[in-house]
């Protein structure tokens, strides 16, 4: 299963298990900054990737899931 994760900034970096397939964004909780590559995120969601809990909350605030649902209804 592919999980969507965002790179966390503002803290000493620690290695994740496994390498990333594609960088789709980052977030900095200290400065409250977020960068999202929406087309890349939508691509992985269409392929069945599951966001982690924190990423789900960030994507929900950004309105990515409404865009995802809109794209799904166009396909069907």
C-alpha positions as CSV (number, residue, x, y, z in Angstrom):
1,X,0.0,0.0,0.0
2,X,1.2,3.5,-0.9
3,X,0.9,6.1,1.9
4,X,0.9,9.8,1.2
5,X,3.3,11.6,3.5
6,X,4.5,15.2,3.5
7,X,8.0,16.1,4.4
8,X,8.1,17.8,7.8
9,X,10.3,20.9,8.1
10,X,11.3,23.0,11.1
11,X,12.8,20.1,13.0
12,X,15.9,18.0,12.8
13,X,15.3,15.7,9.9
14,X,15.0,11.9,10.6
15,X,14.9,9.3,7.9
16,X,11.6,7.6,7.0
17,X,11.3,3.9,6.3
18,X,11.6,3.6,2.5
19,X,12.3,6.2,-0.1
20,X,9.7,8.5,-1.6
21,X,8.2,7.8,-5.0
22,X,7.6,11.5,-5.7
23,X,7.7,14.6,-3.6
24,X,4.1,16.0,-3.3
25,X,4.6,18.7,-0.7
26,X,5.9,19.7,2.7
27,X,4.6,21.3,5.9
28,X,6.2,23.3,8.7
29,X,4.1,23.2,11.9
30,X,6.3,25.8,13.6
31,X,5.8,28.5,11.0
32,X,2.4,27.2,9.9
33,X,3.5,26.9,6.2
34,X,2.3,24.2,3.8
35,X,3.1,23.5,0.2
36,X,1.0,21.0,-1.8
37,X,1.5,19.7,-5.3
38,X,-2.2,19.2,-5.9
39,X,-1.9,17.4,-9.3
40,X,0.6,15.0,-7.9
41,X,-1.6,14.3,-4.8
42,X,-4.7,13.8,-7.0
43,X,-2.7,11.4,-9.2
44,X,-1.7,9.2,-6.2
45,X,-5.2,9.4,-4.7
46,X,-6.7,8.1,-8.0
47,X,-4.3,5.2,-8.0
48,X,-5.4,4.2,-4.5
49,X,-2.8,5.8,-2.2
50,X,-4.0,6.4,1.4
51,X,-3.0,9.6,3.3
52,X,-1.7,9.4,6.8
53,X,-3.8,11.0,9.6
54,X,-2.0,14.3,9.6
55,X,-1.9,14.5,5.8
56,X,-5.6,13.7,5.7
57,X,-6.3,16.7,8.0
58,X,-4.1,19.0,5.9
59,X,-5.6,17.9,2.6
60,X,-9.1,18.3,4.0
61,X,-8.4,21.9,5.1
62,X,-7.0,22.6,1.7
63,X,-10.1,21.2,-0.1
64,X,-8.3,18.5,-2.0
65,X,-11.0,15.9,-1.4
66,X,-13.7,18.0,-2.9
67,X,-11.5,18.3,-6.0
68,X,-10.9,14.6,-5.9
69,X,-14.6,13.8,-5.8
70,X,-15.2,16.3,-8.6
71,X,-12.7,14.5,-10.8
72,X,-14.2,11.1,-9.9
73,X,-17.6,12.1,-11.0
74,X,-16.2,13.4,-14.3
75,X,-14.6,10.0,-15.0
76,X,-17.7,8.0,-14.2
